[in-house]
Amino acid sequence: MMRWLGNVVGPIGRVVGVDRNTSHLRHLSDSRFQIIEGDFLEISLDAAFNLAHCRYVFIHNRGAAQMLTKLAQVLKPRGFLVVEEPDFTSAKLLNRRGDVSQQRVNNAICRMFEDRVLDPAHGLSLPEKVAAEGLDIVEC
Ligand SMILES: C[S@@+](CC[C@H](N)C(=O)[O-])C[C@H]1O[C@@H](n2cnc3c(N)ncnc32)[C@H](O)[C@@H]1O
């Protein structure tokens, strides 16, 4: 995603990547990329962004509501937020209905999140949370 965004913004644009573990981002050494290692809720971002993107991150965080608020705050007016979050409670393998082993794996994933007091169906409640931030939903 960062590489793709880097191509979109071009040589004078800027793409900032944030992760607690940036080992998969370190190869992006071009000057358009800025890599910040740390907890998203603890770092400071001074820039106003045209686009913010986040995938499979909220579901791992009890502070997901604050993360969404902070993401919305770093956008420019009329900026776009793209959030991709799963719902493991309804995930199914394509063309393999009734696959028992797949269902066991999915159940184990759900239990892992629940044991950590996290919501395995986080994606289902995302639209209402995004709307509660005062953002217009363009597509869901
Ligand atoms: C399931 S991976 C998803 C990685 C990538 N976004 C993707 O879609 O392939 C979750 C990532 O979020 C990072 N992460 C989770 N909570 C975070 C937080 N509070 N602040 C920064 N990074 C976080 C983890 O270190 C991990 O790299």
Ligand as a Chemical Component Dictionary entry (heavy atoms), coordinates in Angstrom:
data_LIG
# 
_chem_comp.id                   LIG 
_chem_comp.type                 NON-POLYMER 
_chem_comp.pdbx_formal_charge   0 
_chem_comp.three_letter_code    LIG 
# 
loop_
_chem_comp_atom.comp_id 
_chem_comp_atom.atom_id 
_chem_comp_atom.alt_atom_id 
_chem_comp_atom.type_symbol 
_chem_comp_atom.charge 
_chem_comp_atom.model_Cartn_x 
_chem_comp_atom.model_Cartn_y 
_chem_comp_atom.model_Cartn_z 
_chem_comp_atom.pdbx_ordinal 
LIG C1  C1  C 0  -2.663 -7.803 10.963 1  
LIG S1  S1  S 1  -1.312 -6.695 10.752 2  
LIG C2  C2  C 0  -1.841 -5.780 9.340  3  
LIG C3  C3  C 0  -0.680 -5.215 8.616  4  
LIG C4  C4  C 0  -1.043 -4.406 7.354  5  
LIG N1  N1  N 0  -1.827 -3.240 7.710  6  
LIG C5  C5  C 0  -1.748 -5.237 6.344  7  
LIG O1  O1  O 0  -2.919 -5.004 6.074  8  
LIG O2  O2  O -1 -1.137 -6.159 5.799  9  
LIG C6  C6  C 0  -1.552 -5.530 12.070 10 
LIG C7  C7  C 0  -0.404 -4.512 12.126 11 
LIG O3  O3  O 0  -0.851 -3.417 12.922 12 
LIG C8  C8  C 0  0.216  -3.035 13.781 13 
LIG N2  N2  N 0  -0.442 -2.384 14.943 14 
LIG C9  C9  C 0  -1.415 -2.908 15.720 15 
LIG N3  N3  N 0  -1.778 -2.018 16.650 16 
LIG C10 C10 C 0  -1.029 -0.902 16.443 17 
LIG C11 C11 C 0  -0.947 0.364  17.079 18 
LIG N4  N4  N 0  -1.707 0.656  18.145 19 
LIG N5  N5  N 0  -0.075 1.275  16.615 20 
LIG C12 C12 C 0  0.717  0.986  15.552 21 
LIG N6  N6  N 0  0.690  -0.199 14.902 22 
LIG C13 C13 C 0  -0.176 -1.129 15.342 23 
LIG C14 C14 C 0  0.944  -4.331 14.083 24 
LIG O4  O4  O 0  2.281  -4.084 14.490 25 
LIG C15 C15 C 0  0.868  -5.059 12.747 26 
LIG O5  O5  O 0  1.953  -4.736 11.901 27 
# 
loop_
_chem_comp_bond.comp_id 
_chem_comp_bond.atom_id_1 
_chem_comp_bond.atom_id_2 
_chem_comp_bond.value_order 
_chem_comp_bond.pdbx_ordinal 
LIG C1  S1  SING 1  
LIG S1  C2  SING 2  
LIG S1  C6  SING 3  
LIG C2  C3  SING 4  
LIG C3  C4  SING 5  
LIG C4  N1  SING 6  
LIG C4  C5  SING 7  
LIG C5  O1  DOUB 8  
LIG C5  O2  SING 9  
LIG C6  C7  SING 10 
LIG C7  O3  SING 11 
LIG C7  C15 SING 12 
LIG O3  C8  SING 13 
LIG C8  N2  SING 14 
LIG C8  C14 SING 15 
LIG N2  C9  SING 16 
LIG N2  C13 SING 17 
LIG C9  N3  DOUB 18 
LIG N3  C10 SING 19 
LIG C10 C11 SING 20 
LIG C10 C13 DOUB 21 
LIG C11 N4  SING 22 
LIG C11 N5  DOUB 23 
LIG N5  C12 SING 24 
LIG C12 N6  DOUB 25 
LIG N6  C13 SING 26 
LIG C14 O4  SING 27 
LIG C14 C15 SING 28 
LIG C15 O5  SING 29 
# 
